[in-house]
Amino acid sequence: MQREADTTEATLGGFLGDDRVVAEILDTAAAEFLRYRGSQESLLSGLDPDVTIDDGAFASLRDHGLCELFHRRDGLVRPSETTHFVHPSGKHSKAFIRAANLLVLGPEVMFVAMTILGHLAPDLEYICVDTSSISSVGHAAIQLRQLFDPSYVAPMVNSFSSWPGINGGYDFTQPKRTLVLISASTSGNMARELVKRKMLLKDRVLILFGLIQSSPDVTVLCNLVADPRYSDKLPLVTEEYREPDCPMCKTGSTAVHFVGDQFLADAIQ
């Protein structure tokens, strides 16, 4: 089937300049994902042979796919009434976004990886993730990139371990040649600090999932604030407190902590 993509370069970074790139990626990633979720056919197989996949169609597929995946995999984690969470930044909240919940099966990982494919520039030396639980997204994106360009030299995928890494635990040796993937954010502060303190390029710091009311200065691939299923959940994740001021602690709620760059449900203090 011959498929045309009028804006392949704008959509996927122009790494091949071949119309087949969009069609094949959609067939091997998006269509596979949707077929796995219950569709009987490839997303594109029943369409007119002359269908055009432009930026708008690709963005719609990406946005709706990510939101649906987030919803079905319960990406918004809420504890019991007697517990709450402590983030790596030290702040307390009633809920948090856990992107790792979404990366259970191969088609799901491949779909998320598809959304960052256009950011895998030829000069990249590192893909740095804030938590090792999303490393699979970086590896899957490299796999897709090399599928269409076997000569692409794979960047190294490392975890900088969230805020401890930013505060001195990780050395960004090639900041201009580094792509950063932040699993989730409710403020965009981590992305801003990486650009400000670590000299990373603004357009190479990506937030996979966010619940951010206003984010013109950061790149959020899936901002759930516009999704009616989550717009009213904003206070659960944005109302954050330092320990001395935490109203949940004052009422006897048990704090559940992150350990290293992983969240452990049994890490209770």
Disulfide bonds with the S-S distance in Angstrom:
none
